[in-house]
């Protein structure tokens, strides 16, 4: 701050405190086949109704919708959906315009690929406000009119251009107008009822604007005792305008005519290379011929641009299932495509790169070695998310479960669960319970446990009961789990006192990386790493000296203290629970010269009480 005169100066001085905010721990992403929805990006939904609106209902060859339902039922709140669509096709219909020789003017397509688009119908009618120049689109799904877009224009320069309005607001369709239509069609201005047939000498001026080339005043000359005389005088005055006659201004060239039809004046402009229009108003400085002739909207007449003939023909049109006839020029049948295979799922993982806040990933029901290894590897490379894997539906015994688990990548960034879960069929098609993969329940339970207890609490135990389950495809005994738990296969079990619960909290690195053997430790480490990473971005390019080191110690230390008080760490005192070191010892001069500042953060994780041992002995008396 400059100090140029004597006085009191006020300055704000930073305290150096920049609070770190903990990142989300349970925002989940599902990959899989859906009925509809964008296939090229992940979109978040926050409840199952929103999922159905964007992605449709249940499919016979996909467990994603069923898993999304169980995710929300078990406590999940934020779910990204990445649609994997192999060979899916978008339903559409191409509609003709209203010219004498009709041409394609508007293509209406379903908003996303799939057979669902074949149930859409679009109805075209004239606009409510300007029936001669605008139109209305009604989009129906089945028998219900879902969306109505009124007073639309086919003119790209209009503020109510159909492409801009519909594509910005519709949740059902996308529209595209044709740019190659013949736009040398006539715009007209028609007088109101009983216009004048004679004009006095002082009432012969009016302002005319053809094709938007600017208003120009014309004077009607000659003997004007009949309507035909007036029409002829208008044509003579307009065609004599310098701007319209200029050969160097082809955009303004126009073929103009005026006629008396059924007692009304009709002014027509046929333009080359643009959509034409005729606007007529009074000359504010002279005689008001437009008032006497009732030309122009403000004088009781009507005006129609050349775009009016390019509007889609009125009628109802089916997307996909429509028949090519009349104004329906072509249709494309919407198709769901085939069931995705491993390569499609594996190639879809990179589409999640744009989603920075995802913490848990699953591919519900796809329990193959290739997909699970790809998912675990993706999370390990990102270092900010955790993969929850299913085994295949055919894995129904401990030997197959053990073999599958042993075939997987040994990483602490993933966990696998067994067996599948039985639920009441939400579609009502099956009177018997149906089997679904556990990942939907489990990821929802992760979110529920995080919200109630914290990410450091193992999502397992008697309180980790699965909601909505009515049975299991395999009842696991203690002896069977003995061979699964120590290789990192987590069991879903039934206990009479607790119901169906998760009874395991091991990562796939149970044997290869004992330091991160337990799921809550790996997920806590991810939480701490991402929170600190996001919270100290301000330090980049700051002077690398003791002031910076002190600020980093203060801010990270405050964040770690908050977690300690919440019960995230082992130890009765902060010094036992964690440390933050950033000083000359962690930052020697050679690192400072290289532009590097190093902060060492350590924490004492809480390990779950996986084995509760009760020691019982007999108490004997001293005399004995």
Secondary structure, DSSP 8 states (H G I E B T S, - for coil): ----SSS--------S--------S--EEEEE--SSS-SSS-EEESSHHHHHHHH-S-BTTB-HHHHHHHHHHTT---EEEEE--BS-B--EEEEE-SSSS--EEEEEEESS-SGGGGGEEEEEEE-SS-TTT-EEEEEEETTEEEEEEEEEBS-TTSTTBHHHHHHHH-SSEEEEE-TTS----EEEEE--SS--S---TTS-EEEEEETTS--EEEE--S---SHHHHHHHHHHHHHT-HHHH-TT-GGG-EEEEEEEETTEEEEEEEESSS---EEEEE-TTS--HHHHHT-SGGGT-EEE-GGGGGS--SEEEESSS---BTTEEEEE--B--B---HHHHHHHGGGGGG-TT--EEE-TT---HHHHHHHHHHHHHHSS-EEEEE--TT--SHHHHHHHHHTS---TTEEEEES-EEE--TTS--SS-EEE-THHHHHHHHHHHHHHT-TTS-S-STT-B-TT--EESS---HHHHHHHHTTTEEEEEEETTTEEEEE--B-TTTTT-GGG-BHHHHHHHHHHHHHHHHHTGGGTTS--SHHHHHHHHHHHHHHHHHHHHHT-BSSSSHHHHEEEE-STTTS-HHHHHTT----EEEE-B-----S----------S--
